[in-house]
Amino acid sequence: MGVANKAWRLSLLSEKPNLALSNQSNGKHYQYNQNIYNDWRWWRSSATQQHRRKVPWSLVCGLMLFGLGLVSLFTGHVASDLEWREGDVKQLIFGNQNTRISSMDVAKEGSEQDTETFYLSSNFLTKLSLCVAAVRERASNGYLLIAASGGLNQQRTGITDAVVVARILNATLVVPELDHHSYWKDDSDFVNIFDVDWFISYLAKDVTIVKRVPDKVMRSMEKPPYTMRVPRKSPPEYYLDQVLPILLRRRAVQLTKFDYRLASNLDEELQKLRCRANYHALRFTKPIQEIGERLVTKMQKMAKRYIAIHLRFEPDMLAFSGCYFGGGEKERFELGEIRKRWATLPDLSPDGERERGKCPLTPHEVGLMLRALGFANDTYLYVASGEIYGGEETLRPLRELFPNFYTKEMLAIKELKSFFPFSSRMAAIDYIVCDESDVFVTNNNGNMAKILAGRRRYAGHKRTIRPNAKKLSALFKARDRMDWDTFAKKVKASQRGFMGEPDEVRPGRGDFHEYPSCICEKPFTDDENRKGEDLLSDRIHMNLKENVDSKYVGENQGDKSLQRLKKRSIEEPISFKREQGQ
C-alpha cells in the first residue's frame, strides 16, 4: 500500500501543469481539481499525525536501545576475539611486552632507515619463548591438559616433560591427570602422591600451572578440549607445527598417553627446566615423605651403609620381556596369559632375548653378581619390589647369600596398611629409600632405574650399578664349569662401564632422565646431614649467591635442536615493523 500511495502522489503532482492549462479553458474544472488536491494534502497530513500519535515514545526509545544493544554485543564479541588473537600473536612473538626487541636474535634490513623490518623464522620464535618468564594465565596461548601413562616413574617422566612442553607452547599447564587404567589399577590422583601446591609455586616463574581449567573458560568454549596423541620423542618443532595451531584455535588441548613424548636433546634452558621440574618441583606428599624417611632411618640404624636393589621381577615385567626363567609349562602358561594384555607385542624368542641382554636377572643371579663384585654376606640389603613372581621360593637364594635382607613390609608393616591398596604410593616409598641408599642396584633399564639413576647423579653422584645382562647371561650359563675365583674375575670384567662411575657415559649420550645434562662437573660440597629438597635448594642458592659459572657436562645438545629449526627457514618469514628509537 505504501508503494501504491507513493505512485499515486507522484501521478497527482505530475498532472499539476496540465491543470494550469485546463484553467484557461475551464475555470470550474481547475477549481475542482485544486480542491481535490488540497483535500488530499490535508488528509495525508492528518493521517500521518494520527499515526504518529499512536506510537508511544517509550516504545520507540526501547526499540532504539534494543537495536543499539545488539550492535554493541556483536561488535564487542568481534573486538574481544580480535584482541585475544592479537594477544596470542604478540605473546608468541614477544613473549612479554616488557621484553626489549634489541635483546633478541633478529635479522634486520636497512638499519639506517626510520623504519626497520625484522624477519623472524621459527627458530627465532622458539628461542624467543625461552627468553621470558612465565606469562600470566590470561596472556597464555591456551590450556594444556596432560593424561599421563604407566606406573609412578613412567608418569613422572611425562609430568616433567609436560612442564617443558607448556613452556614451548607458551601455555597454561593444568595439573596432569594420572593413569587409573594401567596394569596396577591405582586410582591415586596427583594430589595424593605429590605436593601440588609446592609444584605450582616452585615453577611459577617458569610456567603458569592451575589445578583445573576455570569454569568460565570452559563455558565460553564452543567445543570441548581437543584430544590428541603426539609421537614419542617429538622435538619442539613438532609441538610448534602441529599442536600450537590447534591450541590457538581451540584454547585447550589434551595430550593423552603422555610418556616419553619429548625428545631427549633440547635447548640448554629447556634441559634446566626439566631438572627443576623433576628434581625440585615434584616433591612427595608429607605422609609418603615421612614414612619413607622413617624406613631410611631404620636401615641406617642397623648399618652405617646399605644397598638398595630394585629387583623388578614382577609378573607383568617378566611377561612383557618375553623371557623364560626355568619354571616349566606353568610359567609359560601364566606369563603367556598376562602377555595377552598387550595385543601389539611381537612373538619373541626367549633364548634370543637373553643373549641380547633383554631379560632381567633372577634374584639368585643378582645375589651372585653382588658377591662376585666383592660385597660380603653381612651387607645389608633393602629390596624394593612389588609382587615377586614365585614368591618366597624365588627370593630364598638371595636371602641365603645376604641374610640381612629387608623390605618395606618387614620394616613397617603397621604403618603401611593404609598404603597397601595403592601401588603408586608404595612405589614412592621405595623411591625414597633407594634414593638415600649408599649403592643402588637396578635389575633392568626400567623407568624407576632411569629416574633414580639420574637423580642420584644430579644430587652429587651416588653409585648406581647396572647389570651388563648381555655378558652376564653367558657367564651364568657356564658358571658350573668354572671355579668361584674365575667366575668372580669375569663378572668384574663384564661390569666395567656399568658400575656407576661419573664418566662411564660419554657426554651427550644416553637418555636425559638417566643422564641429565644439567649436572656440574665440579660437585657441590657434600652435607650428609642435610637431605632431600632442602639440600638441593641450598646447593642451587649457594651456586647463585657465589655467582659461579657452572660448566655443564657434555656438549650442548640443545644447539642441535636449534640448528634443526634453522633448516626450516624455507617457510615465509613473519615480518613486522618497529619505529626507530624503541
C-alpha positions as MATLAB code, in Angstrom:
seq = 'MGVANKAWRLSLLSEKPNLALSNQSNGKHYQYNQNIYNDWRWWRSSATQQHRRKVPWSLVCGLMLFGLGLVSLFTGHVASDLEWREGDVKQLIFGNQNTRISSMDVAKEGSEQDTETFYLSSNFLTKLSLCVAAVRERASNGYLLIAASGGLNQQRTGITDAVVVARILNATLVVPELDHHSYWKDDSDFVNIFDVDWFISYLAKDVTIVKRVPDKVMRSMEKPPYTMRVPRKSPPEYYLDQVLPILLRRRAVQLTKFDYRLASNLDEELQKLRCRANYHALRFTKPIQEIGERLVTKMQKMAKRYIAIHLRFEPDMLAFSGCYFGGGEKERFELGEIRKRWATLPDLSPDGERERGKCPLTPHEVGLMLRALGFANDTYLYVASGEIYGGEETLRPLRELFPNFYTKEMLAIKELKSFFPFSSRMAAIDYIVCDESDVFVTNNNGNMAKILAGRRRYAGHKRTIRPNAKKLSALFKARDRMDWDTFAKKVKASQRGFMGEPDEVRPGRGDFHEYPSCICEKPFTDDENRKGEDLLSDRIHMNLKENVDSKYVGENQGDKSLQRLKKRSIEEPISFKREQGQ';
ca = [
       0.000    0.000    0.000;
       2.958    2.339    0.709;
       4.286    1.970   -2.836;
       0.883    2.418   -4.326;
       0.262    5.625   -2.316;
       3.624    6.995   -3.346;
       2.926    6.313   -7.012;
      -0.426    7.847   -6.662;
       1.016   11.016   -5.102;
       3.561   11.357   -7.879;
       0.914   10.948  -10.509;
      -1.089   13.788   -8.969;
       1.929   16.065   -8.830;
       2.806   15.318  -12.425;
      -0.653   16.469  -13.531;
      -0.250   19.906  -11.913;
       0.994   21.699  -15.122;
      -1.925   20.241  -17.123;
      -4.308   21.648  -14.512;
      -2.967   25.132  -15.253;
      -3.747   24.723  -18.980;
      -7.211   23.460  -18.335;
      -7.838   26.508  -16.129;
      -7.629   28.741  -19.153;
     -10.354   26.845  -20.903;
     -12.435   25.823  -17.996;
     -12.058   27.596  -14.606;
     -14.553   25.312  -12.905;
     -12.557   22.202  -13.720;
      -9.376   23.820  -12.418;
     -11.023   24.879   -9.186;
     -12.455   21.412   -8.738;
      -9.119   19.716   -9.240;
      -7.415   22.211   -6.945;
      -9.898   21.411   -4.211;
      -9.269   17.714   -4.640;
      -5.531   18.261   -4.365;
      -5.876   20.378   -1.245;
      -8.208   17.836    0.339;
      -5.685   15.057   -0.365;
      -2.832   17.037    1.241;
      -4.922   17.744    4.337;
      -5.924   14.063    4.615;
      -2.308   12.915    4.222;
      -1.108   15.328    6.856;
      -3.779   14.421    9.404;
      -3.341   10.698    8.789;
       0.384   10.971    9.404;
      -0.178   12.906   12.603;
      -2.737   10.384   13.803;
      -0.323    7.530   13.012;
       2.483    9.173   14.933;
       0.295    9.771   17.942;
      -0.449    6.033   18.158;
       3.230    5.068   18.731;
       4.462    5.938   22.242;
       7.868    7.496   22.542;
       8.810    4.951   25.211;
       8.340    2.172   22.665;
      10.434    3.989   20.095;
      13.228    4.569   22.602;
      13.062    0.961   23.726;
      13.421   -0.297   20.166;
      16.353    2.020   19.573;
      18.089    0.873   22.746;
      17.458   -2.769   21.849;
      18.991   -2.275   18.427;
      21.934   -0.448   19.909;
      22.450   -3.327   22.330;
      22.502   -5.866   19.534;
      25.066   -3.827   17.624;
      27.298   -3.389   20.696;
      27.033   -7.079   21.548;
      28.124   -8.095   18.070;
      30.950   -5.580   17.871;
      32.047   -6.497   21.410;
      32.442  -10.179   20.526;
      34.342   -9.291   17.386;
      36.605   -6.860   19.231;
      37.338   -9.245   22.079;
      38.106  -12.056   19.651;
      40.417   -9.831   17.659;
      42.076   -8.632   20.859;
      42.534  -12.233   22.033;
      44.036  -13.254   18.714;
      46.266  -10.202   18.716;
      47.392  -11.061   22.223;
      48.223  -14.612   21.142;
      50.325  -13.385   18.254;
      52.080  -10.798   20.380;
      52.721  -13.314   23.131;
      54.003  -15.855   20.632;
      56.373  -13.296   19.126;
      57.329  -11.111   22.086;
      56.639  -13.469   24.999;
      56.385  -10.445   27.316;
      55.583   -6.884   26.384;
      58.353   -5.640   28.649;
      60.974   -7.600   26.735;
      63.153   -5.386   24.608;
      63.442   -6.323   20.987;
      67.039   -5.205   20.926;
      67.987   -8.136   23.160;
      66.657  -10.725   20.735;
      68.398  -12.611   17.999;
      66.854  -10.998   14.907;
      67.980  -10.195   11.406;
      67.227   -6.694   10.201;
      67.492   -4.777    6.974;
      68.001   -1.065    6.482;
      69.308   -0.177    9.923;
      69.770    3.480    8.855;
      66.139    3.845    7.860;
      63.476    5.398   10.068;
      61.518    2.139    9.964;
      63.181   -1.236   10.296;
      61.769   -4.572    9.201;
      62.600   -7.686   11.120;
      62.282  -11.198    9.761;
      61.621  -13.951   12.284;
      61.994  -17.617   11.465;
      60.503  -20.442   13.503;
      63.940  -20.818   15.086;
      63.697  -17.281   16.413;
      60.216  -17.852   17.795;
      61.399  -20.917   19.659;
      64.434  -19.184   21.150;
      62.377  -16.130   21.989;
      59.845  -18.100   24.004;
      62.701  -19.246   26.246;
      63.970  -15.750   26.997;
      60.994  -14.579   29.034;
      59.397  -15.505   32.322;
      56.143  -17.389   32.665;
      53.188  -15.444   31.302;
      50.001  -14.828   33.184;
      47.134  -17.195   32.628;
      45.068  -14.700   30.629;
      48.004  -13.918   28.323;
      48.925  -17.533   27.519;
      48.121  -19.302   24.275;
      45.640  -21.621   25.996;
      45.355  -24.504   28.428;
      47.436  -27.679   28.128;
      45.902  -30.798   29.688;
      48.048  -33.903   30.174;
      46.968  -37.520   30.684;
      49.983  -39.434   31.999;
      50.518  -43.137   31.346;
      52.040  -46.155   33.106;
      53.355  -46.597   36.620;
      54.609  -43.949   39.019;
      58.045  -43.350   37.497;
      56.815  -43.558   33.912;
      54.234  -40.932   34.765;
      56.942  -38.867   36.431;
      58.765  -38.563   33.102;
      55.523  -37.428   31.480;
      54.881  -34.789   34.142;
      58.412  -33.446   33.794;
      58.162  -33.235   30.013;
      54.678  -31.676   30.272;
      56.187  -28.682   32.070;
      58.707  -28.217   29.258;
      56.056  -28.598   26.550;
      53.903  -25.967   28.266;
      56.911  -23.670   28.164;
      57.476  -24.357   24.466;
      53.824  -23.686   23.639;
      53.602  -20.712   25.992;
      50.548  -22.412   27.504;
      48.969  -22.632   30.928;
      49.527  -26.145   32.259;
      46.699  -27.892   34.075;
      47.919  -30.241   36.828;
      48.430  -33.565   34.979;
      45.940  -36.392   35.340;
      47.448  -39.692   36.479;
      46.760  -43.059   34.878;
      44.000  -45.059   36.597;
      43.686  -47.788   33.963;
      47.167  -49.290   33.756;
      48.182  -52.768   34.897;
      48.433  -51.629   38.541;
      44.869  -50.186   38.703;
      45.827  -47.402   41.100;
      43.216  -44.639   41.380;
      45.563  -42.180   43.134;
      45.473  -38.620   41.848;
      48.306  -36.134   41.587;
      47.386  -34.574   44.933;
      47.612  -37.978   46.663;
      51.250  -38.529   45.657;
      52.834  -35.128   45.024;
      52.649  -31.832   46.869;
      50.552  -29.967   44.321;
      50.869  -26.523   45.941;
      54.667  -26.815   46.034;
      54.644  -27.989   42.419;
      52.672  -24.934   41.295;
      54.573  -22.376   43.355;
      58.078  -23.685   42.614;
      57.568  -23.440   38.845;
      55.600  -20.187   38.941;
      58.427  -18.232   37.305;
      58.755  -20.775   34.501;
      55.228  -21.964   33.694;
      51.793  -20.944   34.893;
      50.094  -24.014   36.401;
      46.473  -24.293   37.524;
      44.614  -27.122   39.210;
      41.797  -27.087   36.656;
      40.501  -25.122   33.706;
      38.292  -22.321   35.077;
      34.553  -22.910   34.692;
      34.166  -19.552   32.973;
      36.640  -20.584   30.287;
      35.004  -23.995   29.837;
      31.587  -22.410   29.373;
      32.940  -19.927   26.854;
      34.468  -22.636   24.636;
      32.325  -23.713   21.718;
      33.819  -27.240   21.748;
      35.446  -29.425   24.408;
      39.273  -29.551   24.622;
      40.846  -31.128   21.561;
      42.351  -34.550   22.321;
      45.419  -35.851   20.502;
      48.463  -38.094   20.972;
      51.872  -36.954   19.846;
      54.600  -39.356   18.644;
      57.300  -40.498   21.037;
      60.446  -38.400   21.315;
      58.888  -35.494   19.406;
      61.142  -32.428   19.016;
      59.973  -28.878   19.839;
      59.325  -28.262   16.134;
      56.538  -30.821   16.158;
      54.740  -29.083   19.009;
      55.079  -25.703   17.303;
      53.859  -27.021   13.955;
      51.167  -29.496   14.990;
      49.961  -28.636   18.494;
      50.263  -24.851   18.730;
      47.837  -24.028   15.853;
      45.190  -26.252   17.436;
      45.813  -24.704   20.840;
      45.350  -21.200   19.441;
      42.153  -22.233   17.708;
      40.542  -24.322   20.446;
      42.090  -22.657   23.558;
      42.510  -26.073   25.245;
      44.323  -29.226   24.109;
      44.644  -32.558   25.917;
      47.653  -34.793   25.171;
      46.991  -38.439   26.022;
      49.379  -41.314   26.836;
      51.972  -38.691   27.626;
      55.167  -40.564   28.442;
      58.494  -40.012   26.669;
      56.724  -37.739   24.161;
      59.516  -35.157   24.144;
      62.970  -35.542   22.634;
      65.946  -36.030   24.964;
      68.164  -33.437   23.306;
      66.770  -29.946   23.787;
      67.978  -26.423   24.243;
      70.046  -25.891   27.374;
      67.405  -23.701   29.018;
      64.755  -26.356   28.467;
      67.027  -29.027   29.948;
      67.490  -26.885   33.040;
      63.717  -26.553   33.302;
      63.456  -30.341   33.103;
      65.776  -30.632   36.083;
      63.876  -28.032   38.084;
      60.621  -29.831   37.427;
      61.878  -33.362   38.155;
      64.356  -32.860   40.983;
      62.818  -29.883   42.775;
      59.164  -29.271   41.926;
      57.992  -32.897   42.196;
      58.016  -33.453   45.924;
      56.070  -36.261   47.574;
      53.240  -35.544   49.976;
      54.027  -35.310   53.667;
      52.632  -38.775   54.634;
      54.703  -40.505   51.932;
      57.816  -38.493   52.733;
      57.553  -39.169   56.467;
      57.214  -42.937   56.210;
      59.980  -43.089   53.602;
      62.368  -41.190   55.852;
      61.359  -43.430   58.761;
      62.413  -46.508   56.806;
      65.704  -44.859   55.833;
      66.394  -44.129   59.496;
      65.730  -47.746   60.440;
      68.106  -49.033   57.760;
      70.837  -46.586   58.799;
      70.497  -47.529   62.471;
      71.099  -51.189   61.627;
      74.069  -50.479   59.367;
      76.129  -47.448   58.503;
      75.792  -48.316   54.816;
      73.179  -50.303   52.949;
      72.478  -51.384   49.385;
      69.080  -50.917   47.737;
      68.076  -53.348   44.977;
      65.207  -52.814   42.590;
      64.545  -56.420   41.610;
      61.750  -55.689   39.086;
      60.815  -59.355   38.998;
      57.047  -58.857   38.995;
      54.796  -60.975   36.735;
      53.972  -58.103   34.376;
      57.669  -57.332   33.803;
      58.519  -60.961   33.088;
      55.565  -61.346   30.730;
      56.434  -58.144   28.890;
      60.057  -59.218   28.412;
      59.080  -62.458   26.666;
      61.813  -64.333   28.545;
      61.820  -67.782   30.149;
      63.156  -68.335   33.684;
      63.002  -72.111   34.094;
      59.534  -72.507   35.581;
      58.299  -75.089   33.081;
      54.878  -75.165   31.464;
      53.280  -73.476   34.464;
      55.444  -70.385   33.944;
      54.891  -70.340   30.197;
      51.113  -70.504   30.617;
      50.852  -67.891   33.381;
      53.151  -65.359   31.744;
      51.548  -66.053   28.360;
      48.116  -65.140   29.737;
      49.472  -61.871   31.146;
      51.227  -61.110   27.860;
      47.888  -61.192   26.025;
      47.026  -57.861   27.641;
      49.404  -56.177   25.195;
      47.973  -57.025   21.807;
      50.780  -55.295   19.903;
      53.663  -57.254   21.447;
      55.508  -59.420   18.891;
      56.393  -63.081   19.371;
      59.896  -63.254   20.815;
      62.464  -65.981   21.242;
      63.291  -66.358   24.974;
      66.811  -67.593   24.230;
      67.388  -64.796   21.738;
      66.208  -62.144   24.180;
      68.517  -63.484   26.876;
      71.526  -63.439   24.559;
      70.732  -59.846   23.673;
      70.660  -58.896   27.345;
      66.953  -58.041   27.381;
      65.964  -60.382   30.217;
      66.081  -59.267   33.868;
      68.290  -61.263   36.200;
      66.660  -63.597   38.677;
      67.058  -62.696   42.389;
      69.601  -65.522   42.669;
      71.635  -64.134   39.763;
      71.565  -60.645   41.310;
      72.957  -62.090   44.545;
      75.718  -63.948   42.702;
      76.701  -60.801   40.835;
      76.964  -58.768   44.064;
      79.038  -61.423   45.828;
      81.356  -61.657   42.808;
      81.785  -57.877   42.890;
      83.046  -58.117   46.462;
      80.019  -57.409   48.671;
      80.217  -59.631   51.778;
      77.343  -61.672   53.128;
      76.958  -59.306   56.100;
      75.941  -56.453   53.755;
      72.518  -55.018   54.490;
      70.075  -55.132   51.584;
      66.878  -53.201   51.082;
      64.844  -54.890   48.359;
      62.385  -52.617   46.540;
      59.844  -54.574   44.610;
      56.215  -55.351   44.154;
      54.843  -58.866   43.961;
      57.764  -61.179   43.172;
      56.884  -63.901   40.686;
      57.268  -67.197   42.523;
      57.078  -65.564   45.960;
      59.330  -66.678   48.783;
      60.714  -69.596   46.831;
      62.180  -67.214   44.265;
      63.677  -64.966   46.965;
      65.214  -67.769   49.068;
      68.581  -67.977   47.188;
      69.092  -64.228   47.566;
      68.297  -64.401   51.289;
      70.855  -67.177   51.737;
      73.542  -65.088   50.062;
      72.609  -61.959   52.076;
      70.886  -62.806   55.369;
      70.443  -59.085   56.254;
      67.553  -58.843   53.839;
      64.774  -56.259   54.361;
      61.715  -54.906   52.570;
      59.374  -52.062   53.445;
      56.787  -54.579   54.645;
      59.336  -56.063   57.078;
      60.294  -52.660   58.458;
      56.887  -51.012   58.862;
      54.016  -53.409   58.327;
      51.563  -51.460   60.511;
      52.365  -48.038   59.067;
      51.925  -49.341   55.525;
      48.406  -50.705   55.923;
      46.809  -47.526   54.563;
      49.181  -47.609   51.551;
      48.684  -51.244   50.504;
      45.782  -50.612   48.075;
      47.814  -48.001   46.163;
      50.758  -49.333   44.182;
      51.999  -45.873   43.160;
      52.237  -44.695   46.756;
      54.075  -47.878   47.698;
      56.462  -47.261   44.781;
      57.018  -43.714   46.048;
      58.150  -45.092   49.429;
      60.600  -47.436   47.687;
      61.815  -44.471   45.658;
      62.769  -42.547   48.822;
      64.604  -45.457   50.469;
      66.503  -46.345   47.283;
      67.459  -42.727   46.704;
      69.065  -42.493   50.153;
      70.983  -45.780   49.824;
      74.764  -45.836   49.531;
      74.620  -48.091   46.469;
      71.613  -48.570   44.217;
      71.415  -51.735   42.090;
      69.000  -51.973   39.177;
      67.869  -55.176   37.526;
      66.695  -53.768   34.230;
      66.723  -50.477   32.400;
      63.186  -49.624   33.504;
      61.638  -46.309   34.413;
      62.492  -46.373   38.104;
      66.076  -47.349   37.314;
      66.458  -44.432   34.893;
      64.748  -41.837   37.062;
      66.648  -42.785   40.219;
      69.988  -43.084   38.445;
      69.530  -39.580   37.039;
      68.510  -38.130   40.379;
      71.454  -39.712   42.192;
      73.819  -38.224   39.617;
      72.182  -34.826   39.918;
      72.260  -34.810   43.730;
      76.042  -35.178   43.957;
      76.669  -38.574   42.378;
      75.862  -41.694   44.332;
      76.790  -45.023   42.819;
      74.255  -46.893   40.686;
      75.181  -50.389   39.457;
      73.562  -51.653   36.256;
      73.982  -55.351   35.381;
      75.553  -55.962   31.992;
      72.934  -58.611   31.273;
      74.252  -59.407   27.812;
      77.644  -60.585   29.079;
      76.438  -61.894   32.423;
      73.887  -64.240   30.823;
      76.696  -66.181   29.154;
      78.645  -66.344   32.432;
      75.667  -67.684   34.374;
      75.180  -70.429   31.807;
      78.820  -71.526   32.167;
      79.081  -70.950   35.936;
      79.094  -74.687   36.750;
      82.166  -75.170   34.552;
      84.457  -72.721   36.387;
      85.584  -72.124   39.957;
      84.399  -69.206   42.022;
      87.526  -67.060   41.639;
      87.403  -67.366   37.858;
      83.704  -66.562   37.836;
      84.190  -63.501   40.080;
      87.049  -62.242   37.940;
      84.974  -62.494   34.764;
      81.965  -60.810   36.416;
      84.153  -57.847   37.403;
      85.498  -57.634   33.868;
      81.970  -57.751   32.420;
      80.785  -54.960   34.712;
      83.387  -52.424   33.610;
      81.469  -49.357   32.483;
      78.361  -50.451   34.405;
      79.438  -49.619   37.959;
      78.117  -46.056   38.096;
      81.350  -44.152   37.626;
      80.882  -40.421   36.967;
      82.396  -40.569   33.487;
      81.223  -44.004   32.333;
      78.861  -42.470   29.744;
      80.207  -40.170   27.065;
      78.904  -36.593   27.360;
      75.673  -36.033   25.480;
      74.842  -39.743   25.203;
      72.038  -41.689   26.817;
      68.513  -40.803   27.851;
      68.161  -37.443   29.586;
      66.233  -38.833   32.546;
      69.100  -41.239   33.252;
      71.936  -38.887   32.307;
      70.691  -35.324   32.864;
      72.815  -32.744   31.076;
      72.288  -30.085   33.757;
      74.928  -31.516   36.099;
      78.014  -29.556   37.065;
      81.372  -31.244   36.521;
      82.565  -29.938   39.891;
      80.289  -31.415   42.560;
      78.742  -29.284   45.237;
      80.018  -29.580   48.790;
      78.626  -32.669   50.464;
      76.495  -32.364   53.550;
      75.402  -35.763   54.737;
      73.295  -34.253   57.495;
      71.071  -32.404   55.003;
      68.658  -34.406   52.915;
      66.036  -34.194   50.245;
      64.743  -30.948   48.832;
      66.451  -28.700   51.389;
      69.884  -29.915   50.282;
      69.088  -29.466   46.605;
      67.651  -25.993   47.140;
      70.605  -24.895   49.272;
      73.027  -26.054   46.604;
      71.303  -24.003   43.963;
      71.125  -20.896   46.137;
      74.786  -21.320   47.054;
      75.750  -21.531   43.414;
      73.746  -18.451   42.509;
      75.000  -16.465   45.500;
      78.639  -17.116   44.729;
      77.949  -16.380   41.064;
      79.974  -19.363   39.939;
      79.923  -20.136   36.250;
      78.932  -23.761   36.103;
      80.360  -25.877   33.335;
      77.822  -28.427   32.217;
      78.728  -31.961   31.351;
      78.782  -32.704   27.661;
      78.246  -30.735   24.565;
      75.195  -28.552   24.335;
      72.797  -30.893   22.638;
      70.249  -28.105   22.529;
      72.298  -26.456   19.782;
      71.410  -29.355   17.521;
      67.743  -28.709   18.169;
      68.142  -25.054   17.260;
      70.141  -25.956   14.155;
      67.313  -28.201   13.025;
      64.944  -25.303   13.490;
      67.148  -23.086   11.333;
      66.787  -25.510    8.447;
      63.061  -24.791    8.436;
      63.626  -21.250    7.227;
      62.121  -22.200    3.874;
      58.821  -21.008    5.266;
      57.716  -17.458    4.597;
      59.225  -15.259    7.318;
      56.996  -13.248    9.570;
      57.708   -9.547    9.183;
      56.809   -6.628   11.369;
      57.949   -3.040   11.734;
      59.430   -1.161   14.619;
      59.811    2.569   14.822;
      63.323    3.794   15.370;
      64.211    4.584   18.949;
      62.195    1.814   20.611;
];
